[in-house]
Amino acid sequence: MTLQKQTSRHGKQLEMAILTTVWEQINKVGYQELTIKEVAQLAHTNKNTVYRHWPNKAVLVLAAYAQFGPKPKIQLSSIGKLRDDESVT
């Protein structure tokens, strides 16, 4: 039996691991039951690392929602060109 050494994650890889864990947990247990301690354990990091990137649970959940939540579909219609506006002199 060979044990593989787990390499340390940094930067975007670590951030995505944490945000993925938050998104999974928020959908599984909800906001009230979500804890930073459990997120850190499931993401294989520690609470200090999580708090270094996000100051509290609310900001962490918002970051996960921004990453994985539904994106609004916004269509802006063209109102013409400023040069064509006669009121501009």
C-alpha atoms as a printed R data frame, in Angstrom:
   type eleno elety resid chain resno       x      y       z
1  ATOM     1    CA   MET     A     1   0.000  0.000   0.000
2  ATOM     2    CA   THR     A     2   1.490  3.315  -1.092
3  ATOM     3    CA   LEU     A     3   0.589  6.566   0.605
4  ATOM     4    CA   GLN     A     4   0.527  9.654  -1.544
5  ATOM     5    CA   LYS     A     5   1.777 12.865  -0.049
6  ATOM     6    CA   GLN     A     6  -0.899 15.553  -0.287
7  ATOM     7    CA   THR     A     7   0.570 18.683  -1.756
8  ATOM     8    CA   SER     A     8  -0.245 22.042  -0.282
9  ATOM     9    CA   ARG     A     9  -2.771 24.091  -2.244
10 ATOM    10    CA   HIS     A    10  -2.443 27.818  -2.661
11 ATOM    11    CA   GLY     A    11  -4.086 30.679  -4.508
12 ATOM    12    CA   LYS     A    12  -6.966 29.906  -6.843
13 ATOM    13    CA   GLN     A    13  -6.823 26.165  -6.221
14 ATOM    14    CA   LEU     A    14  -7.316 26.614  -2.479
15 ATOM    15    CA   GLU     A    15  -9.937 29.333  -2.980
16 ATOM    16    CA   MET     A    16 -11.948 27.091  -5.313
17 ATOM    17    CA   ALA     A    17 -11.734 24.157  -2.893
18 ATOM    18    CA   ILE     A    18 -13.145 26.329  -0.104
19 ATOM    19    CA   LEU     A    19 -15.860 27.937  -2.249
20 ATOM    20    CA   THR     A    20 -16.902 24.551  -3.645
21 ATOM    21    CA   THR     A    21 -17.189 23.197  -0.122
22 ATOM    22    CA   VAL     A    22 -19.250 26.207   0.972
23 ATOM    23    CA   TRP     A    23 -21.592 25.834  -1.997
24 ATOM    24    CA   GLU     A    24 -22.078 22.115  -1.322
25 ATOM    25    CA   GLN     A    25 -22.667 22.690   2.389
26 ATOM    26    CA   ILE     A    26 -25.038 25.626   1.938
27 ATOM    27    CA   ASN     A    27 -27.170 23.435  -0.325
28 ATOM    28    CA   LYS     A    28 -26.948 20.511   2.096
29 ATOM    29    CA   VAL     A    29 -27.363 22.103   5.549
30 ATOM    30    CA   GLY     A    30 -28.382 25.727   4.883
31 ATOM    31    CA   TYR     A    31 -26.919 29.012   6.056
32 ATOM    32    CA   GLN     A    32 -27.796 28.678   9.745
33 ATOM    33    CA   GLU     A    33 -26.064 25.312  10.137
34 ATOM    34    CA   LEU     A    34 -23.029 26.192   8.028
35 ATOM    35    CA   THR     A    35 -19.890 26.687  10.117
36 ATOM    36    CA   ILE     A    36 -16.453 27.934   9.161
37 ATOM    37    CA   LYS     A    37 -14.944 25.098  11.192
38 ATOM    38    CA   GLU     A    38 -16.766 22.460   9.168
39 ATOM    39    CA   VAL     A    39 -15.985 24.198   5.872
40 ATOM    40    CA   ALA     A    40 -12.299 24.233   6.777
41 ATOM    41    CA   GLN     A    41 -12.328 20.557   7.728
42 ATOM    42    CA   LEU     A    42 -14.141 19.475   4.572
43 ATOM    43    CA   ALA     A    43 -11.861 21.625   2.377
44 ATOM    44    CA   HIS     A    44  -8.798 20.130   4.107
45 ATOM    45    CA   THR     A    45  -7.507 23.430   5.437
46 ATOM    46    CA   ASN     A    46  -7.857 25.356   8.683
47 ATOM    47    CA   LYS     A    47 -10.120 28.132   9.961
48 ATOM    48    CA   ASN     A    48  -7.325 30.716   9.914
49 ATOM    49    CA   THR     A    49  -6.871 30.181   6.184
50 ATOM    50    CA   VAL     A    50 -10.584 30.669   5.552
51 ATOM    51    CA   TYR     A    51 -10.689 33.826   7.683
52 ATOM    52    CA   ARG     A    52  -7.587 35.160   5.921
53 ATOM    53    CA   HIS     A    53  -9.567 35.247   2.665
54 ATOM    54    CA   TRP     A    54 -13.075 36.037   3.956
55 ATOM    55    CA   PRO     A    55 -13.739 37.998   7.167
56 ATOM    56    CA   ASN     A    56 -16.967 36.191   8.123
57 ATOM    57    CA   LYS     A    57 -19.508 33.572   7.107
58 ATOM    58    CA   ALA     A    58 -21.777 36.015   5.266
59 ATOM    59    CA   VAL     A    59 -18.989 37.255   2.991
60 ATOM    60    CA   LEU     A    60 -17.846 33.668   2.387
61 ATOM    61    CA   VAL     A    61 -21.357 32.569   1.376
62 ATOM    62    CA   LEU     A    62 -21.729 35.597  -0.912
63 ATOM    63    CA   ALA     A    63 -18.424 34.707  -2.587
64 ATOM    64    CA   ALA     A    64 -19.625 31.131  -3.152
65 ATOM    65    CA   TYR     A    65 -22.940 32.407  -4.510
66 ATOM    66    CA   ALA     A    66 -21.127 34.778  -6.873
67 ATOM    67    CA   GLN     A    67 -19.030 31.858  -8.132
68 ATOM    68    CA   PHE     A    68 -21.699 29.148  -8.431
69 ATOM    69    CA   GLY     A    69 -25.091 30.842  -8.210
70 ATOM    70    CA   PRO     A    70 -27.331 31.558 -11.156
71 ATOM    71    CA   LYS     A    71 -26.258 34.481 -13.292
72 ATOM    72    CA   PRO     A    72 -28.905 37.064 -14.211
73 ATOM    73    CA   LYS     A    73 -29.676 37.414 -17.881
74 ATOM    74    CA   ILE     A    74 -29.639 41.101 -18.659
75 ATOM    75    CA   GLN     A    75 -30.100 42.502 -22.124
76 ATOM    76    CA   LEU     A    76 -29.498 46.174 -22.669
77 ATOM    77    CA   SER     A    77 -31.112 47.689 -25.675
78 ATOM    78    CA   SER     A    78 -29.273 50.226 -27.753
79 ATOM    79    CA   ILE     A    79 -30.566 53.773 -27.461
80 ATOM    80    CA   GLY     A    80 -28.550 55.045 -30.379
81 ATOM    81    CA   LYS     A    81 -25.317 56.956 -30.668
82 ATOM    82    CA   LEU     A    82 -24.503 60.142 -28.833
83 ATOM    83    CA   ARG     A    83 -23.349 61.722 -32.110
84 ATOM    84    CA   ASP     A    84 -26.829 61.238 -33.544
85 ATOM    85    CA   ASP     A    85 -28.434 63.074 -30.623
86 ATOM    86    CA   GLU     A    86 -29.550 66.493 -31.877
87 ATOM    87    CA   SER     A    87 -29.538 68.075 -28.435
88 ATOM    88    CA   VAL     A    88 -25.763 67.693 -28.168
89 ATOM    89    CA   THR     A    89 -23.919 70.643 -29.654
